[in-house]
Amino acid sequence: MYIQVFGRHKPALPPGWGDEVSISVMSTTSVDATAEPGADAKLTVVSILCGTRVLVPPGTRVQLSGGDVLGSHRIEVEPSEAGPELRLQLIPVLGSIKVLSADV
């Protein structure tokens, strides 16, 4: 679990990561999820009163869940058949979450 309050943070998930959670409160956060995930990996991202970026491998096929609470989310990844599949749960609360390909 990664918790960021104020400031600027850039946590990177380790190779083989599983069920991870990133909670950001009034901070600028960029989560690096480009490492190869383990089986049934899921990343939950909560962004409260701030903006959070999630970097994923190019071609990632995103399985999305979660919900916006007076916030927004955007997926800016062009999926491909050869790309990895990643489960993301996004919960922006008065904030925003943007999922980007690492090659951008």
N, C-alpha and C positions, 0 to 999 in steps of 0.2 A: 504494500500500500504506500502510495506517495501522497503526502499532504503538503500543499504549498499555500502559505498565507502571506500576502504582500510580496513585493519583490519580483524578480525574474528567475524562472527555474527551467531547466532542460533535462528532466530525467530520461534515461535510456533504459529500456527493458532488456534484460540479459537473454542470451540465446536459450531456447527451451522454455521460455516463460509460459505460465499457465493462466490462472485466474488473477488478474491484476486490477487495481483500482487507483485512479488518480483523482484527487479532490483539490480544486484550486479555488481560493477565496481572495478576491481582489488582487490578483497577481497575473503576470504574463507568463504563461506556461507553454512549452513546446515538448510534447511527449514523443520520443523516438521509439516507434514500434516496428522498426525495420528488421530487427533480429528475428530469426526463424522461431515461430511459436511452437510450443509443445502441442500434444494432442488435446483437442477440446478447449483450446485457449480462448479466453474471453477478456476483453478490456472494457472496463466501466470507467467513463470519464464524466465527472461532475464539475461544472464550471459555474461558480456563484459570483455575480457582479464582476465578471472579467471575461477575457477572451482566452481560449485554449486552442492550440494547434496540435494535431496528431499526424505524425509522419508515418506512412505505411509504404511497403515495397511497391514498385511500379507494377501495374496490372492487377492489384489486389481486388478480389471480389468481396465486397463488404456485405455482411448480414447485419442489418441494423435493427436495434430495439431502443426503448427509452421513451422520453417525452420532453417537450419543451415547456418550461414554466416561465412565461413572459421573456423568453429567450429565443435563440435560433441555432440551427445547425446547417452545415453545408458539406456535401461530399464532392470533392473535386478530384476524383480518381477515375481514370478510364480503365474499366475492368477488361481482363483478357482471359481466355480459356486456360492459358498456361500460368496465370497468376495465382498466388496463394489465396485461400479463403480465410477471412478474419471476421469473428463475431465482435461487434462493437455495441455497447450500450451507452448512449449519449444522453446526458441530462443537464442542459443548460438552464440555469435559474437566474433570470435577469442578466444573462451573459450570452456568449456565443461559443460554438465549437466548430472548427473547420478541420476536415480530414483531407490531407493532401498527399499526393504521391511524392516520394523522396527525390524523384528526378526533377521536380519543379524548382 
